[in-house]
C-alpha cells in the first residue's frame, strides 16, 4: 500500500477559512441591506394602498392593524434571533 503525504500548511487552511467567512459575512450584510430596502418599500406601498382603497374614516384602523402585524412579526424575529444567539 502506498501512502500519500500531502503537505498542508495549517496557516493556509486557516487563512482560506477566514477569507471564506469574511466573504459570507459581506454577502450576508448585502442581503440584509437589500431586505431592509425591500421592507421599507413594502411598508410604503401598503400604506399607499390603504390610502387608495380604504375609506377615510377606516384608514387609521387599517394602519393600526398593519402596524401591529409588523410589530408582532418583528418581535417574533427578534425573539428567535436572541434565543439562537444565547444558545437556548
Phi and psi restraints in degrees (range 20) as a CNS / XPLOR table:
assign (resid 1 and name C) (resid 2 and name N)
       (resid 2 and name CA) (resid 2 and name C) 1.0 -106.8 20.0 2
assign (resid 2 and name N) (resid 2 and name CA)
       (resid 2 and name C) (resid 3 and name N) 1.0 134.7 20.0 2
assign (resid 2 and name C) (resid 3 and name N)
       (resid 3 and name CA) (resid 3 and name C) 1.0 -99.6 20.0 2
assign (resid 3 and name N) (resid 3 and name CA)
       (resid 3 and name C) (resid 4 and name N) 1.0 137.9 20.0 2
assign (resid 3 and name C) (resid 4 and name N)
       (resid 4 and name CA) (resid 4 and name C) 1.0 -102.0 20.0 2
assign (resid 4 and name N) (resid 4 and name CA)
       (resid 4 and name C) (resid 5 and name N) 1.0 132.2 20.0 2
assign (resid 4 and name C) (resid 5 and name N)
       (resid 5 and name CA) (resid 5 and name C) 1.0 -105.0 20.0 2
assign (resid 5 and name N) (resid 5 and name CA)
       (resid 5 and name C) (resid 6 and name N) 1.0 107.0 20.0 2
assign (resid 5 and name C) (resid 6 and name N)
       (resid 6 and name CA) (resid 6 and name C) 1.0 -99.9 20.0 2
assign (resid 6 and name N) (resid 6 and name CA)
       (resid 6 and name C) (resid 7 and name N) 1.0 120.0 20.0 2
assign (resid 6 and name C) (resid 7 and name N)
       (resid 7 and name CA) (resid 7 and name C) 1.0 -85.9 20.0 2
assign (resid 7 and name N) (resid 7 and name CA)
       (resid 7 and name C) (resid 8 and name N) 1.0 109.8 20.0 2
assign (resid 7 and name C) (resid 8 and name N)
       (resid 8 and name CA) (resid 8 and name C) 1.0 -119.2 20.0 2
assign (resid 8 and name N) (resid 8 and name CA)
       (resid 8 and name C) (resid 9 and name N) 1.0 130.3 20.0 2
assign (resid 8 and name C) (resid 9 and name N)
       (resid 9 and name CA) (resid 9 and name C) 1.0 -86.5 20.0 2
assign (resid 9 and name N) (resid 9 and name CA)
       (resid 9 and name C) (resid 10 and name N) 1.0 121.3 20.0 2
assign (resid 9 and name C) (resid 10 and name N)
       (resid 10 and name CA) (resid 10 and name C) 1.0 -59.8 20.0 2
assign (resid 10 and name N) (resid 10 and name CA)
       (resid 10 and name C) (resid 11 and name N) 1.0 -30.5 20.0 2
assign (resid 10 and name C) (resid 11 and name N)
       (resid 11 and name CA) (resid 11 and name C) 1.0 -69.8 20.0 2
assign (resid 11 and name N) (resid 11 and name CA)
       (resid 11 and name C) (resid 12 and name N) 1.0 -32.1 20.0 2
assign (resid 11 and name C) (resid 12 and name N)
       (resid 12 and name CA) (resid 12 and name C) 1.0 -67.7 20.0 2
assign (resid 12 and name N) (resid 12 and name CA)
       (resid 12 and name C) (resid 13 and name N) 1.0 -43.7 20.0 2
assign (resid 12 and name C) (resid 13 and name N)
       (resid 13 and name CA) (resid 13 and name C) 1.0 -62.8 20.0 2
assign (resid 13 and name N) (resid 13 and name CA)
       (resid 13 and name C) (resid 14 and name N) 1.0 -41.3 20.0 2
assign (resid 13 and name C) (resid 14 and name N)
       (resid 14 and name CA) (resid 14 and name C) 1.0 -65.6 20.0 2
assign (resid 14 and name N) (resid 14 and name CA)
       (resid 14 and name C) (resid 15 and name N) 1.0 -40.5 20.0 2
assign (resid 14 and name C) (resid 15 and name N)
       (resid 15 and name CA) (resid 15 and name C) 1.0 -64.4 20.0 2
assign (resid 15 and name N) (resid 15 and name CA)
       (resid 15 and name C) (resid 16 and name N) 1.0 -42.7 20.0 2
assign (resid 15 and name C) (resid 16 and name N)
       (resid 16 and name CA) (resid 16 and name C) 1.0 -62.0 20.0 2
assign (resid 16 and name N) (resid 16 and name CA)
       (resid 16 and name C) (resid 17 and name N) 1.0 -41.1 20.0 2
assign (resid 16 and name C) (resid 17 and name N)
       (resid 17 and name CA) (resid 17 and name C) 1.0 -64.0 20.0 2
assign (resid 17 and name N) (resid 17 and name CA)
       (resid 17 and name C) (resid 18 and name N) 1.0 -41.8 20.0 2
assign (resid 17 and name C) (resid 18 and name N)
       (resid 18 and name CA) (resid 18 and name C) 1.0 -62.3 20.0 2
assign (resid 18 and name N) (resid 18 and name CA)
       (resid 18 and name C) (resid 19 and name N) 1.0 -44.7 20.0 2
assign (resid 18 and name C) (resid 19 and name N)
       (resid 19 and name CA) (resid 19 and name C) 1.0 -62.2 20.0 2
assign (resid 19 and name N) (resid 19 and name CA)
       (resid 19 and name C) (resid 20 and name N) 1.0 -46.4 20.0 2
assign (resid 19 and name C) (resid 20 and name N)
       (resid 20 and name CA) (resid 20 and name C) 1.0 -62.1 20.0 2
assign (resid 20 and name N) (resid 20 and name CA)
       (resid 20 and name C) (resid 21 and name N) 1.0 -43.3 20.0 2
assign (resid 20 and name C) (resid 21 and name N)
       (resid 21 and name CA) (resid 21 and name C) 1.0 -63.8 20.0 2
assign (resid 21 and name N) (resid 21 and name CA)
       (resid 21 and name C) (resid 22 and name N) 1.0 -40.7 20.0 2
assign (resid 21 and name C) (resid 22 and name N)
       (resid 22 and name CA) (resid 22 and name C) 1.0 -66.9 20.0 2
assign (resid 22 and name N) (resid 22 and name CA)
       (resid 22 and name C) (resid 23 and name N) 1.0 -36.8 20.0 2
assign (resid 22 and name C) (resid 23 and name N)
       (resid 23 and name CA) (resid 23 and name C) 1.0 -65.1 20.0 2
assign (resid 23 and name N) (resid 23 and name CA)
       (resid 23 and name C) (resid 24 and name N) 1.0 -41.3 20.0 2
assign (resid 23 and name C) (resid 24 and name N)
       (resid 24 and name CA) (resid 24 and name C) 1.0 -65.0 20.0 2
assign (resid 24 and name N) (resid 24 and name CA)
       (resid 24 and name C) (resid 25 and name N) 1.0 -38.6 20.0 2
assign (resid 24 and name C) (resid 25 and name N)
       (resid 25 and name CA) (resid 25 and name C) 1.0 -64.7 20.0 2
assign (resid 25 and name N) (resid 25 and name CA)
       (resid 25 and name C) (resid 26 and name N) 1.0 -41.7 20.0 2
assign (resid 25 and name C) (resid 26 and name N)
       (resid 26 and name CA) (resid 26 and name C) 1.0 -63.8 20.0 2
assign (resid 26 and name N) (resid 26 and name CA)
       (resid 26 and name C) (resid 27 and name N) 1.0 -42.2 20.0 2
assign (resid 26 and name C) (resid 27 and name N)
       (resid 27 and name CA) (resid 27 and name C) 1.0 -64.2 20.0 2
assign (resid 27 and name N) (resid 27 and name CA)
       (resid 27 and name C) (resid 28 and name N) 1.0 -41.6 20.0 2
assign (resid 27 and name C) (resid 28 and name N)
       (resid 28 and name CA) (resid 28 and name C) 1.0 -61.9 20.0 2
assign (resid 28 and name N) (resid 28 and name CA)
       (resid 28 and name C) (resid 29 and name N) 1.0 -43.3 20.0 2
assign (resid 28 and name C) (resid 29 and name N)
       (resid 29 and name CA) (resid 29 and name C) 1.0 -60.6 20.0 2
assign (resid 29 and name N) (resid 29 and name CA)
       (resid 29 and name C) (resid 30 and name N) 1.0 -41.4 20.0 2
assign (resid 29 and name C) (resid 30 and name N)
       (resid 30 and name CA) (resid 30 and name C) 1.0 -64.0 20.0 2
assign (resid 30 and name N) (resid 30 and name CA)
       (resid 30 and name C) (resid 31 and name N) 1.0 -44.5 20.0 2
assign (resid 30 and name C) (resid 31 and name N)
       (resid 31 and name CA) (resid 31 and name C) 1.0 -65.8 20.0 2
assign (resid 31 and name N) (resid 31 and name CA)
       (resid 31 and name C) (resid 32 and name N) 1.0 -36.4 20.0 2
assign (resid 31 and name C) (resid 32 and name N)
       (resid 32 and name CA) (resid 32 and name C) 1.0 -65.0 20.0 2
assign (resid 32 and name N) (resid 32 and name CA)
       (resid 32 and name C) (resid 33 and name N) 1.0 -42.6 20.0 2
assign (resid 32 and name C) (resid 33 and name N)
       (resid 33 and name CA) (resid 33 and name C) 1.0 -60.9 20.0 2
assign (resid 33 and name N) (resid 33 and name CA)
       (resid 33 and name C) (resid 34 and name N) 1.0 -44.8 20.0 2
assign (resid 33 and name C) (resid 34 and name N)
       (resid 34 and name CA) (resid 34 and name C) 1.0 -62.1 20.0 2
assign (resid 34 and name N) (resid 34 and name CA)
       (resid 34 and name C) (resid 35 and name N) 1.0 -39.9 20.0 2
assign (resid 34 and name C) (resid 35 and name N)
       (resid 35 and name CA) (resid 35 and name C) 1.0 -65.2 20.0 2
assign (resid 35 and name N) (resid 35 and name CA)
       (resid 35 and name C) (resid 36 and name N) 1.0 -40.5 20.0 2
assign (resid 35 and name C) (resid 36 and name N)
       (resid 36 and name CA) (resid 36 and name C) 1.0 -63.4 20.0 2
assign (resid 36 and name N) (resid 36 and name CA)
       (resid 36 and name C) (resid 37 and name N) 1.0 -44.5 20.0 2
assign (resid 36 and name C) (resid 37 and name N)
       (resid 37 and name CA) (resid 37 and name C) 1.0 -61.6 20.0 2
assign (resid 37 and name N) (resid 37 and name CA)
       (resid 37 and name C) (resid 38 and name N) 1.0 -42.6 20.0 2
assign (resid 37 and name C) (resid 38 and name N)
       (resid 38 and name CA) (resid 38 and name C) 1.0 -64.5 20.0 2
assign (resid 38 and name N) (resid 38 and name CA)
       (resid 38 and name C) (resid 39 and name N) 1.0 -39.9 20.0 2
assign (resid 38 and name C) (resid 39 and name N)
       (resid 39 and name CA) (resid 39 and name C) 1.0 -66.5 20.0 2
assign (resid 39 and name N) (resid 39 and name CA)
       (resid 39 and name C) (resid 40 and name N) 1.0 -41.3 20.0 2
assign (resid 39 and name C) (resid 40 and name N)
       (resid 40 and name CA) (resid 40 and name C) 1.0 -63.0 20.0 2
assign (resid 40 and name N) (resid 40 and name CA)
       (resid 40 and name C) (resid 41 and name N) 1.0 -43.3 20.0 2
assign (resid 40 and name C) (resid 41 and name N)
       (resid 41 and name CA) (resid 41 and name C) 1.0 -63.6 20.0 2
assign (resid 41 and name N) (resid 41 and name CA)
       (resid 41 and name C) (resid 42 and name N) 1.0 -41.7 20.0 2
assign (resid 41 and name C) (resid 42 and name N)
       (resid 42 and name CA) (resid 42 and name C) 1.0 -63.3 20.0 2
assign (resid 42 and name N) (resid 42 and name CA)
       (resid 42 and name C) (resid 43 and name N) 1.0 -43.4 20.0 2
assign (resid 42 and name C) (resid 43 and name N)
       (resid 43 and name CA) (resid 43 and name C) 1.0 -59.7 20.0 2
assign (resid 43 and name N) (resid 43 and name CA)
       (resid 43 and name C) (resid 44 and name N) 1.0 -46.2 20.0 2
assign (resid 43 and name C) (resid 44 and name N)
       (resid 44 and name CA) (resid 44 and name C) 1.0 -64.7 20.0 2
assign (resid 44 and name N) (resid 44 and name CA)
       (resid 44 and name C) (resid 45 and name N) 1.0 -39.0 20.0 2
assign (resid 44 and name C) (resid 45 and name N)
       (resid 45 and name CA) (resid 45 and name C) 1.0 -67.3 20.0 2
assign (resid 45 and name N) (resid 45 and name CA)
       (resid 45 and name C) (resid 46 and name N) 1.0 -40.7 20.0 2
assign (resid 45 and name C) (resid 46 and name N)
       (resid 46 and name CA) (resid 46 and name C) 1.0 -64.7 20.0 2
assign (resid 46 and name N) (resid 46 and name CA)
       (resid 46 and name C) (resid 47 and name N) 1.0 -41.9 20.0 2
assign (resid 46 and name C) (resid 47 and name N)
       (resid 47 and name CA) (resid 47 and name C) 1.0 -62.9 20.0 2
assign (resid 47 and name N) (resid 47 and name CA)
       (resid 47 and name C) (resid 48 and name N) 1.0 -39.0 20.0 2
assign (resid 47 and name C) (resid 48 and name N)
       (resid 48 and name CA) (resid 48 and name C) 1.0 -66.5 20.0 2
assign (resid 48 and name N) (resid 48 and name CA)
       (resid 48 and name C) (resid 49 and name N) 1.0 -37.9 20.0 2
assign (resid 48 and name C) (resid 49 and name N)
       (resid 49 and name CA) (resid 49 and name C) 1.0 -65.6 20.0 2
assign (resid 49 and name N) (resid 49 and name CA)
       (resid 49 and name C) (resid 50 and name N) 1.0 -41.6 20.0 2
assign (resid 49 and name C) (resid 50 and name N)
       (resid 50 and name CA) (resid 50 and name C) 1.0 -61.3 20.0 2
assign (resid 50 and name N) (resid 50 and name CA)
       (resid 50 and name C) (resid 51 and name N) 1.0 -43.0 20.0 2
assign (resid 50 and name C) (resid 51 and name N)
       (resid 51 and name CA) (resid 51 and name C) 1.0 -64.7 20.0 2
assign (resid 51 and name N) (resid 51 and name CA)
       (resid 51 and name C) (resid 52 and name N) 1.0 -30.4 20.0 2
assign (resid 51 and name C) (resid 52 and name N)
       (resid 52 and name CA) (resid 52 and name C) 1.0 -80.9 20.0 2
assign (resid 52 and name N) (resid 52 and name CA)
       (resid 52 and name C) (resid 53 and name N) 1.0 -44.7 20.0 2
assign (resid 52 and name C) (resid 53 and name N)
       (resid 53 and name CA) (resid 53 and name C) 1.0 -103.9 20.0 2
assign (resid 53 and name N) (resid 53 and name CA)
       (resid 53 and name C) (resid 54 and name N) 1.0 -9.8 20.0 2
assign (resid 53 and name C) (resid 54 and name N)
       (resid 54 and name CA) (resid 54 and name C) 1.0 -107.2 20.0 2
assign (resid 54 and name N) (resid 54 and name CA)
       (resid 54 and name C) (resid 55 and name N) 1.0 137.4 20.0 2
assign (resid 54 and name C) (resid 55 and name N)
       (resid 55 and name CA) (resid 55 and name C) 1.0 -61.4 20.0 2
assign (resid 55 and name N) (resid 55 and name CA)
       (resid 55 and name C) (resid 56 and name N) 1.0 152.2 20.0 2
assign (resid 55 and name C) (resid 56 and name N)
       (resid 56 and name CA) (resid 56 and name C) 1.0 -52.9 20.0 2
assign (resid 56 and name N) (resid 56 and name CA)
       (resid 56 and name C) (resid 57 and name N) 1.0 -41.8 20.0 2
assign (resid 56 and name C) (resid 57 and name N)
       (resid 57 and name CA) (resid 57 and name C) 1.0 -72.1 20.0 2
assign (resid 57 and name N) (resid 57 and name CA)
       (resid 57 and name C) (resid 58 and name N) 1.0 -18.1 20.0 2
assign (resid 57 and name C) (resid 58 and name N)
       (resid 58 and name CA) (resid 58 and name C) 1.0 -102.3 20.0 2
assign (resid 58 and name N) (resid 58 and name CA)
       (resid 58 and name C) (resid 59 and name N) 1.0 -6.9 20.0 2
assign (resid 58 and name C) (resid 59 and name N)
       (resid 59 and name CA) (resid 59 and name C) 1.0 -58.5 20.0 2
assign (resid 59 and name N) (resid 59 and name CA)
       (resid 59 and name C) (resid 60 and name N) 1.0 -46.6 20.0 2
assign (resid 59 and name C) (resid 60 and name N)
       (resid 60 and name CA) (resid 60 and name C) 1.0 -59.7 20.0 2
assign (resid 60 and name N) (resid 60 and name CA)
       (resid 60 and name C) (resid 61 and name N) 1.0 -36.6 20.0 2
assign (resid 60 and name C) (resid 61 and name N)
       (resid 61 and name CA) (resid 61 and name C) 1.0 -65.6 20.0 2
assign (resid 61 and name N) (resid 61 and name CA)
       (resid 61 and name C) (resid 62 and name N) 1.0 -45.4 20.0 2
assign (resid 61 and name C) (resid 62 and name N)
       (resid 62 and name CA) (resid 62 and name C) 1.0 -66.2 20.0 2
assign (resid 62 and name N) (resid 62 and name CA)
       (resid 62 and name C) (resid 63 and name N) 1.0 -40.5 20.0 2
assign (resid 62 and name C) (resid 63 and name N)
       (resid 63 and name CA) (resid 63 and name C) 1.0 -65.5 20.0 2
assign (resid 63 and name N) (resid 63 and name CA)
       (resid 63 and name C) (resid 64 and name N) 1.0 -39.4 20.0 2
assign (resid 63 and name C) (resid 64 and name N)
       (resid 64 and name CA) (resid 64 and name C) 1.0 -64.3 20.0 2
assign (resid 64 and name N) (resid 64 and name CA)
       (resid 64 and name C) (resid 65 and name N) 1.0 -42.4 20.0 2
assign (resid 64 and name C) (resid 65 and name N)
       (resid 65 and name CA) (resid 65 and name C) 1.0 -64.6 20.0 2
assign (resid 65 and name N) (resid 65 and name CA)
       (resid 65 and name C) (resid 66 and name N) 1.0 -43.4 20.0 2
assign (resid 65 and name C) (resid 66 and name N)
       (resid 66 and name CA) (resid 66 and name C) 1.0 -63.6 20.0 2
assign (resid 66 and name N) (resid 66 and name CA)
       (resid 66 and name C) (resid 67 and name N) 1.0 -44.6 20.0 2
assign (resid 66 and name C) (resid 67 and name N)
       (resid 67 and name CA) (resid 67 and name C) 1.0 -63.3 20.0 2
assign (resid 67 and name N) (resid 67 and name CA)
       (resid 67 and name C) (resid 68 and name N) 1.0 -35.7 20.0 2
assign (resid 67 and name C) (resid 68 and name N)
       (resid 68 and name CA) (resid 68 and name C) 1.0 -64.8 20.0 2
assign (resid 68 and name N) (resid 68 and name CA)
       (resid 68 and name C) (resid 69 and name N) 1.0 -42.2 20.0 2
assign (resid 68 and name C) (resid 69 and name N)
       (resid 69 and name CA) (resid 69 and name C) 1.0 -63.0 20.0 2
assign (resid 69 and name N) (resid 69 and name CA)
       (resid 69 and name C) (resid 70 and name N) 1.0 -44.2 20.0 2
assign (resid 69 and name C) (resid 70 and name N)
       (resid 70 and name CA) (resid 70 and name C) 1.0 -61.4 20.0 2
assign (resid 70 and name N) (resid 70 and name CA)
       (resid 70 and name C) (resid 71 and name N) 1.0 -42.6 20.0 2
assign (resid 70 and name C) (resid 71 and name N)
       (resid 71 and name CA) (resid 71 and name C) 1.0 -63.8 20.0 2
assign (resid 71 and name N) (resid 71 and name CA)
       (resid 71 and name C) (resid 72 and name N) 1.0 -42.7 20.0 2
assign (resid 71 and name C) (resid 72 and name N)
       (resid 72 and name CA) (resid 72 and name C) 1.0 -66.5 20.0 2
assign (resid 72 and name N) (resid 72 and name CA)
       (resid 72 and name C) (resid 73 and name N) 1.0 -41.6 20.0 2
assign (resid 72 and name C) (resid 73 and name N)
       (resid 73 and name CA) (resid 73 and name C) 1.0 -65.4 20.0 2
assign (resid 73 and name N) (resid 73 and name CA)
       (resid 73 and name C) (resid 74 and name N) 1.0 -40.8 20.0 2
assign (resid 73 and name C) (resid 74 and name N)
       (resid 74 and name CA) (resid 74 and name C) 1.0 -64.4 20.0 2
assign (resid 74 and name N) (resid 74 and name CA)
       (resid 74 and name C) (resid 75 and name N) 1.0 -43.0 20.0 2
assign (resid 74 and name C) (resid 75 and name N)
       (resid 75 and name CA) (resid 75 and name C) 1.0 -61.8 20.0 2
assign (resid 75 and name N) (resid 75 and name CA)
       (resid 75 and name C) (resid 76 and name N) 1.0 -41.1 20.0 2
assign (resid 75 and name C) (resid 76 and name N)
       (resid 76 and name CA) (resid 76 and name C) 1.0 -63.7 20.0 2
assign (resid 76 and name N) (resid 76 and name CA)
       (resid 76 and name C) (resid 77 and name N) 1.0 -44.3 20.0 2
assign (resid 76 and name C) (resid 77 and name N)
       (resid 77 and name CA) (resid 77 and name C) 1.0 -63.1 20.0 2
assign (resid 77 and name N) (resid 77 and name CA)
       (resid 77 and name C) (resid 78 and name N) 1.0 -42.2 20.0 2
assign (resid 77 and name C) (resid 78 and name N)
       (resid 78 and name CA) (resid 78 and name C) 1.0 -63.9 20.0 2
assign (resid 78 and name N) (resid 78 and name CA)
       (resid 78 and name C) (resid 79 and name N) 1.0 -43.7 20.0 2
assign (resid 78 and name C) (resid 79 and name N)
       (resid 79 and name CA) (resid 79 and name C) 1.0 -61.2 20.0 2
assign (resid 79 and name N) (resid 79 and name CA)
       (resid 79 and name C) (resid 80 and name N) 1.0 -46.7 20.0 2
assign (resid 79 and name C) (resid 80 and name N)
       (resid 80 and name CA) (resid 80 and name C) 1.0 -64.4 20.0 2
assign (resid 80 and name N) (resid 80 and name CA)
       (resid 80 and name C) (resid 81 and name N) 1.0 -39.0 20.0 2
assign (resid 80 and name C) (resid 81 and name N)
       (resid 81 and name CA) (resid 81 and name C) 1.0 -66.1 20.0 2
assign (resid 81 and name N) (resid 81 and name CA)
       (resid 81 and name C) (resid 82 and name N) 1.0 -43.2 20.0 2
assign (resid 81 and name C) (resid 82 and name N)
       (resid 82 and name CA) (resid 82 and name C) 1.0 -64.9 20.0 2
assign (resid 82 and name N) (resid 82 and name CA)
       (resid 82 and name C) (resid 83 and name N) 1.0 -40.5 20.0 2
assign (resid 82 and name C) (resid 83 and name N)
       (resid 83 and name CA) (resid 83 and name C) 1.0 -61.1 20.0 2
assign (resid 83 and name N) (resid 83 and name CA)
       (resid 83 and name C) (resid 84 and name N) 1.0 -43.5 20.0 2
assign (resid 83 and name C) (resid 84 and name N)
       (resid 84 and name CA) (resid 84 and name C) 1.0 -65.5 20.0 2
assign (resid 84 and name N) (resid 84 and name CA)
       (resid 84 and name C) (resid 85 and name N) 1.0 -41.6 20.0 2
assign (resid 84 and name C) (resid 85 and name N)
       (resid 85 and name CA) (resid 85 and name C) 1.0 -71.3 20.0 2
assign (resid 85 and name N) (resid 85 and name CA)
       (resid 85 and name C) (resid 86 and name N) 1.0 -30.1 20.0 2
assign (resid 85 and name C) (resid 86 and name N)
       (resid 86 and name CA) (resid 86 and name C) 1.0 -84.5 20.0 2
assign (resid 86 and name N) (resid 86 and name CA)
       (resid 86 and name C) (resid 87 and name N) 1.0 -10.3 20.0 2
assign (resid 86 and name C) (resid 87 and name N)
       (resid 87 and name CA) (resid 87 and name C) 1.0 86.3 20.0 2
assign (resid 87 and name N) (resid 87 and name CA)
       (resid 87 and name C) (resid 88 and name N) 1.0 16.1 20.0 2
